[in-house]
Amino acid sequence: MTGLATLLPVAAAGLRRRKAAFAGSYVALTLGVTLVATTGVLLDNTAGDDSPLGAPSLHKVLLFTAAMAAFVAVFVVAGTFAFAVAQRRQEIAMLRAVGATPRQVVLLITGEAAVVALAAAVTGCLLALPGAPALAAWLVARGAAPDGFTAHPAAGPMLLAAAVGLLVALLGAFTAALRAGRVRAVEALADAAVDRKVMTRPRWACALAGLLVLAGTVSYYLAAPTMPATPGDQPADPQLASQWVLGADLLTIAALALFAPVIVPPLVRLLSAPLARAVGAAPLLARQNALTAVRRTVSTATPAFLTIALAGTVIGSTAAFADAMTAQNRATTAARYVLRPGAQPLPADALHRLVAAQPGLRATATTPTVVTGLGADRAAFADTSEDSPASAPASATVVDGDLATAWTLPAVHGTPADLHGATLAASDDQARGHGWQLGDQVNLRLADGTVTTLRLALVYRTQLGLDEILLSGEATAGHLAGAHPGAVHLAAAPADRLGGELTDAREPGPDPGAHYAWIATSTILGPALLYALIAIVNTMVMSAADRRRDFTTLRLAGTVRRQVLSMVVLEAVLVVATAAVLALAVTALTQYGTTALLNHRVLAGQATVPTHIPWLPLTATTALCLLLATTASLLPTRTALRRPTTA
């Protein structure tokens, strides 16, 4: 073979013979592009802070959702295309034996991958057209997006998703083809499928680089004078701090996934040790197959590892932040009771009515609002464009009454009693980010469009469950038309509840901030987790469909159908068990780091939270992965065994 054209018939024959591998690659990339394009379109349809009042910014949540989707899609797509090439090891060796050069092999495989990837990218973009409005409707139903939010087609995100998908797929196929092209011709005569040198030099480099980035990120979290800032903002946003910890979680998962070819073989050997003492043939075959076919084991375990690890780390981190928020709120709560809206909002004059009905009652009303242009120059408010510094929104809470009646905030500068008149209070992160000092005059625009200047009267330590800007009730009087109190904090039980719900402030209960944190977590995790679960089925089907020749050989050697099916089930169990152990290690490590960060940097002596492993999510996702893996392995295996066995 001297020309690439002579290899085209071989490529066509390979396409017909390995339909499952090409179909699996097509499905993985199609769904990956769909996922990334869908979240990208939603991100393109958000501008500013479109989230419901009190909820995390929808734009920022979708930004993390898109990042999570891209993270999972890159791993799955690259791994699937590389696995599809690795399945053709003997075919490539035969090509080398009859004269194909490494360059021809690489061009052939990359060309095939390009055709599949291009078709998958186009299909993924088309599926994103109905997918984006469907995801938008789900976000509205979950309370993460305002009523009426929808997604309109956007070419930019779809083209970017398609381009990234094509690039990742081609890189995965190219690197695997480059490695396979070096197969010596004599290896074509070998019938064994023992994988050697699975951990290549480029993978070593990426794995070590990932460790360095992870170490740098963790060091920054622990050593920085303030919590890391959110994208595009100078100050920190504590209500999205859990998503910043998510970045460290993803880096940990990525680093361990890159080291998988080194970690998986000894772990499989350990987990399968009981099978070595088994009497039957199925356990012994399952153990040896998992140990010798390292690439297959790693490729099939990766989606399961991503699923279990993401569920464990993300849910665990969110639960840790929710616990920290609850503990911090309990430590700072000064009120004895809190009156919140019931079926209807509290009256706008709820505070005055309560005090008038019960003279001497100490009560403070808090009303959520949004201000813009926080700290901007006075002249900047003349510019009403979206890019103007005076248009940047910030969540704030109006405190009508004595701040000390509601909360006992740890003051850094000033006292809570100073929050009256034309004043505001800010967290230390906000003050540090803006360069404010106690007594500075701060410009801002109120919700009704009024531009005002308030004196900074209090700087308090950043609280997870409290806005970073507090406005005096006197400063906003007459500027909150139509606004209703979000809560009234009371020193004693009121004579009239005004149709609201009265709760004991010192009893643990559902925290609105924690509620929105869980909404943000499900939004970020849900689509990526669904894709990872589908990827488990996809890779298992690819693996089982490629082993028809192995199954035929076993049947000819005298193995009965039940033994072959038992072997396949045990291999799936080994794969999921290996993924679960690795995911547990990642979860334990990240949970320890998260609680250390919370206790050391966020709570800082106000309260402490213990390290908890989220056993229920880990167990549930492991069971789901096991069910999907065994089912996806058994069905194609049963189909293959129904075919007549010939020598």
N, C-alpha and C positions, 0 to 999 in steps of 0.2 A: 504494500500500500504506500503509494508515494504522494497521493493527493487526498485532500479532505473530502472531495466528492465521492470517492470510493467508499467512504465510511457512512454516507447517508443511508444506504439500505440497512446497514447495521443499526443506525439510530432509529429507523422506522420499525425494524423488528423489535428493538428494545422497548419502544413505545407500546407496541401491541402486547408484549410479554409482561411488562411492568406497569400495567394500567393503574394498579393500586398505589404505587409509589408516586406516579405523576398526579393522580387524582388527589392523593394526600397533600402533596405540595401545593396543588392548586387551591384546595380548600383552606389550608393554613394561611396562605397569602391573601386569598379573597376575604376571609373573615378579618384578618389583621388590618388590611386596608380599609375595610368597612368600619371597623372599630375606631381606628385613628381618624379617618375622614369624618365620621359622625361626630365625635367629640370636638374635632377641629371646627366643623361647621357651627356647632353650638357656641363654641368659644368666639367665633367670628360674629355671632349674632348678639353678643352681650357687650354692653358699653357702660363703663362706670359701675356703680353699685346698684344692680337691678334686683338684688335679693330682697325678700321680705324683711321688714324692720326687725332688727334684733338677730337676724340670721347672718352667717358668714357671707362674705361677698360671693355672689354667684360666679362672677368672672374669675375670681381666684380659685374657687372650688373646681370650676371647669378646667382651669389651667392645670391643676394637679390631676384631674381626671384624664386629660389628654396625655400628660406625662406618664401616668400609670399605664394607660393603654399602649403607648409607644414602647414603654419598657417591656411589657409582657410580649407584645407583638414582635419586637426585635429578637428576643430570645427564642420564641417559638418558631418564627419564620426561618431564621438562620439555622436553627437546629434541625428543622424538618428538611430543608433543602440539603444540608450536609448529610443527614441520615439517608436521604434518598440516593445520594451519590455513593455513600459507603455501602449500601445494599448491593451495588453493582461491582463490587471488588473483583469477583472472579471474571465477570464479563469484561472488565477493563484489562485484567491480566491476560485474557485470551486475545484481546485486540493487540496488546503489546507483543504477544507471542507470535502473531502473524505479521508483525512489522509496523504497527502504528507507532508513531513517535509521541513522546509526552506532550508536545505542543498540539498535535492533532487530537489527542484525547481531551486535553483541556478545552480546545475550541469546540469539539463536539458536545461535551457535557454542558459547557457554558451556553452554547447556542440553544440546546434543548431547554435549559433552565430559563433562558430569556424568553422563549416562546410561551412557556407555561406562566412565567411571571407577568408578562405583558397582558395575557388574557385574564389572569387573576386580578391584576391592578384595575383593568377596565371594569370587570364585574364588581369589584369592591366599591368603586366609585359610584356605580349605578345603584348598588344596594344601599349606599349612604343617603341617597335621595329620599327614600321613605324612612330610613333608619333614624335620621336626625329629628324629624318631627315626632316620631314615636318616642325617642329618648327624652325630648323636650316635654311631652305629655307626662311621661313617668316622673320627671323632675317636679312638675307642677303638682302631681298627685302626692308626691312625697313631702311637699312643702319646701323644697329647696329652691324653687323658682316662683315668681309671682304669677297670679292668674293672668292668662292671656299670652304668656310667653310661648313662643314657637320658634321654629328654625326655618329660615329661607335659604335656598341653595346658594352656595358660595364656591366659586371655582378654585380660588386660591388654596384653601385647606384640602380640597380633594386632590388637586394636582400635587401638592406637597406630600400627602399621604401616599399617593401612587408612586411618586419618585423615590421616596424613602423605602417603600416596600420593594420596588424593583432593585434598588441599590443593595439592600440587605440580602435579598434572595440571591442576587448574582454574586455577592461577596461570599455567602455561605457555600454556594455551589462551586465557585472558583477555587476557594481554598481547599475544599474537599477534593476537587478534581485535580488540583496541583499535587496534592499528597498522593492521590490514587494513581496519577500518571507516572509516578516514580516506581510503580510496582515492576519488578523484574519479570522478564518473560518466563523464567523458570517457575515463578510462583503460580503460573496458570495451571501447572500440573498438580498443585496442591489442592486437596479437597477439604482441608480443615479451614475453619473460620475463626482462628485464634487472632485476636487483635493485639498488636504490639505498637508501642509508642503512640498511644492515643493522645497523650498530653504533648502537643507540639510546641515548638519554640514560640510562635506567635501567641498561642494560648497562655503559655507561661508568662509572657510579657504583659498580656492584658490582665491576667490574674494578679500579678504583682502590682501593676499600676492601680488596679481596683483596691487593693489593700492599702496602698499609700494614700489614695484619695479618701478612703474610709477613715483612716487614722487621722488625716488632716481635718476632716469634717468634725469628727468627735472631739478633737482637741480644740477646735474653734468654738464648738458649743459650750465646752467646759471653761474655756479661758476668756472668751469675749466678755467685755464689760456689760453687755446687754444681750438680750435674746436676739437671734438673727432677724434681720428685717425682712419684710415680705417684698416680693418683686415689685419694683416701681415705687415703693414707699421708703422714706428714710427711717421713721421709727418702726419699732416692732409691732406686731399684731398678735397679742397673746391668744386670741380666740382661734387663730390658725397655727398656733405653735405645734399642735399635734401633727399637722401636715408637714411641718418642717422636720419633725422627728421622723416622719415617714421617709424623707429623703435618706436619712441614715439607715433606715430599715432596708430600703431598696438597694443601697450600696452593699450592705451586708449580704443580702440575698444574691446579688450579682457576683460578689467575690467568691462565695461558696459554690455557686453554680459553675463558675469558671474553673475551680479546682476539683470539680466532680470526677474527672477521669482518674485523679490521684486518690480521692477519698472513697469512691464507690467500691472498687475491688476489695480492699480489706474489710469494708463494712458489710458487703454482701457475704464475704467468707465467714464473718462473725455471725451474721444473722442466719446463714444457712448451715451452720455447724451441726445442728440437730439432724438435718437431712442427710448428712454424711453417714450417720449410723442407722439410717432407715434400711429396711429389707427390700422394699419394692423398687422397681426400676424408675418409676416416675419421679420420686424425690431426688434420686441421684442424678438423673438427666437434667432436671430443673436446675439443680445447683451448678452443675458443670456448664450448662448453657449460659447461665447468668455470669459465671466467672470468665468464660472464654470470650463471649461476645460482649466485650466491654462497651463498645460503641452503641450497640443496640440497647444495652441496659441503661446507659447514661441518657440516650436519646428518649427512651420511653419513660424514664424516671423524671426527666426535667419538667414536663408539664405538671406532673403530680407534685413535685417539690415546689414549684411556683404557686400552685393552688393552696397547698397546706401552709406554706411559709407566709404567703400574703395574708391569708385568713388569720393566722396566729399573730403575726407582727402588727398588722394594721388594727385588728380588733383589740389586741392586747394593749397597744399604745393608746387607743381611744379610751378604753376602759380605765387605764392608768390616769389619763388626763381628766376623765370624768370624776374619778375618785379624788384626785387632787383638787378639782374645782369644788366638789362638795365639802371636802375637809377645810379648804380655805374659806369658803362661804360661812361654814359653821363657826370658824374661828373669828371672823370679822363681824358676824351678825350681832347687832346691839338690840334690835327690836324684839319684843316678846311675841307679837303676832304680825302676820302679813296678810293684808286683804288684797286679793287679786281678782281680775274680771271673771265673772261666771259665764252664763250663757250670753249675756250682754256686756258691753264695755262699762267700766265704772263711769259715773258722771264726771264731767269736766271739773265740777266744783266739789268733788267728793271730800277733799280735805276740809274745806270750810264747813260743809254739812256735818261731818263727823265731830269736829271740834265744837260747833254750835250746839249739837245735841248732847254733848258730854263735856261741859266746861272743865278745863284742867287736863284734858287728855293730851298727852304728848304724841304727836303724829307727824309724819313726814311723807309726802307724796313724791314718787319718782315717775317721770314720763320719758320714754325713749324718743329721741329725735335725731335728725341728721343736720349737720352744719357743713358748710363748704368754705374753701379758702382759708383753712385754719393756719394762722400765722403769716398769711400773704401780705404784701405791701398794700397800702390803702389804694394806690393807683391801679393795682392789678384787678380790682373788682369791676373796673369799667369794661374789661374784656370778658365777654360772656361765652366765648368759644369753649368747646370741650377740652381743648389742650391748655387752657389758661390755668395757672396755679390757683386762681380763685374759684375754679370749678371742681377741684378735688374734694370728694365727699368724705366725711368722717362721722362715725356713729358717736352719739353723746347721750348723756342722761341729765335731765333737768331735775334738780333737787329743790323741792318746794318745802321748806321747813328746816329744822336743825339736822345737819348731816349726821351728828353723833347719835341721833335717835334711831337712824337706820343702820349705820355701820360704824364699827370701830376700825378705821383704816390706819395702817401703819404710816405715819407721816414722816417724810424725808425732810421737808422744809415747810414751815408754816403750821397752822393748827386748823382742824375742821371747823372751829367756831368762826374762822375768818371768811368762810364761804357765804357771803351775803352781800347784797347790793350788786353793783356791776362787776362781778368777779367770776372766775372759773377756777377749777382744779384740774390738774393733769397728772398722769402717771409719771414716774421717773423716767421710763423709756421714752415717752412722748417729749418730756422736757429736755432730755439729753439729745434726742434726735433733732429737735428744732433749735437747740441751743438756748432754751429759755432759762431765765433766772427768776427767783421769787420776786414778785413785784413788777415784772415786765408787763407791758401792754400788748395784748394779743388781738389782732384783727380777725374777724370771721363774719360769715353771712349766715343768718338764722334761717329757719325753715320757710318763713314767709318772704324771704328775699331781703330782709333788712340787714344792712351792713353795720356792725357795731364793734366797739373796742372794749375788751374786758381785761381787768387786772388779774394776773396769776397770783392767787391767794394761798394755794396749797399744792404741794407736790407730794404724792403718796406712792408707795411701792405698788408696782403693777400687779393687778389681780386678774386671775383667769376668767372669773365670771362677772366682771364689771367693766363697763366702758372706760376707755382711757381719758375721756374728757367729761367732766361734771360741770354743769352750768347752774348758777344760782337761779332760784325761782324768780327773784326780783329782776334779774337781768333779762329774762324772757317773758315777763308779764306783758300780755297783749299781743304776743307774737306767735302763740301756739293755737291759733283758731282751729277748732275741729279736733284737736288732740285730746286724748283721754289718758288718765294715769295708767301706767302699767302695773303699779302696786302702791299700796299705802302701808307704811311701816308704823306699827303701833306699839306703845309701851304697855297698853292694857287692852282687854277685849272691848270692842265698840258696842254701843247700845243698838246701832242699826248697821247692818252689813251692806246696805244699798244694793242688794242683788248680787253681791260678789261672793267669793269663796274665802273663808277665813281659815288660815293654817297656822299651826304653831311653828314659829320661826326657828325654834331650837330642835325640832324634830326633823330627822333626815327625810327628804322628799325629792321628787323629780326636779331637777334644776333646768330652767329654760336653756341656759348656755350649753349644758351637757346634751340636752335634746337636739339642739342644732348641730352639735359636734357629731352625733350619731348620724344625722341626716347627711352631713358632709362626708362622713366615712362611707356610708352605703353608696353615695353617689360616686365617690372616687373608686371604690373597690368593686362595686357590682358588675359593670360591664367587663372589666379586665378579668374578673374571676370567672364569669360565664365563658369568656373566650378560652381561658386556660382549661376549663372543664371539657370544652369541645375538643381542644387540642389533645387531651388525654385519649379520647376515643379515636381521634384521627391517627395518632402515632401508633396506638395499639393495633388498629386495623391494618396500617401499613406494615407493621412488623409481622403480624400473623399471616397476611396475604403473601408475604415474600418467602415464607418458609414451607411452601407446599412441597418442594423437593425434599426437605428434611423430613416432613411428615411421611412422604412416600417411602423414603429409606427406612424409617422406623417401622412402618407397617410390613415392609418386605423382610425386615429382620425378625419379625414375629411379635412385635408389640401390638396389643389390641387397641381398639379405638378408645376405650375407657382410660387406658394408661396414657395415651397421647393427650387426651383432654385434661387429665389430672396434672400432667406435666405443665401444660400451658397455664392452668389455673395457679399452680404453685409458683411459676415464673412471675405471673402478674402480682401475686401476693408478695414475693420477694422485692419486686420493683417498687410497689407502693410502700412496703415496710421500710425500704431504704430511704425513699423520699420522705417518709414521716419522721424517721430518726434525724435526718439532716434538718428538716423543718423545725423539729423540736429544739435542736441545738441553736438554730438561728433565733427562734422565738425567745428562748431562755436568755441568750446573750443580749438581744435588743430590749427585752423587758427589764433586765438588770440595768442597762444603760439609761433607759427612759426614766425609771424610778430614781436613779441616782441624779439625773438631770433635774427632775422635778423637786426632789428634796433639797438639792444643793443650790439650784439657781432660781427656781420659781417660788417654792414655799418658803425657803430660807428661814426656817425656825418657826413659822406660823403654825405648821402642822407637818406631819410626815405620812407618807403612804408606803405600804409594804409592797414587795415584789410579788405579783401574782402571775401564774402561768394560765392562759385561757384554755383550760382543758376541754371545755365543751366545744368551742369552735374547732380546735385541733382534732378532737375525736370525730366530730360530725363531718368535717371535710375529708378526713382520712377514710371514713366509712364510705362516703360518696365516691371518692377516687377509687377505692377498692371495688365498689360495685360497677362503676363505669369501666375500669380496666379489665376486670374479669369478663364482663359481658362483651366488651369490644374484642377481646381475645378469643372467646369461645365461639362466637357466631361465625367468623371467617374460618376458624379451624374446623368446625363441624361441617361447613360447606366444602372445604377441601377434602375432608375425610370421606365424604359421600361419593367422590369420584372413584372410578375403578382403579385398583392398584395393579400396575404392570411392571414387570422387571425391566 
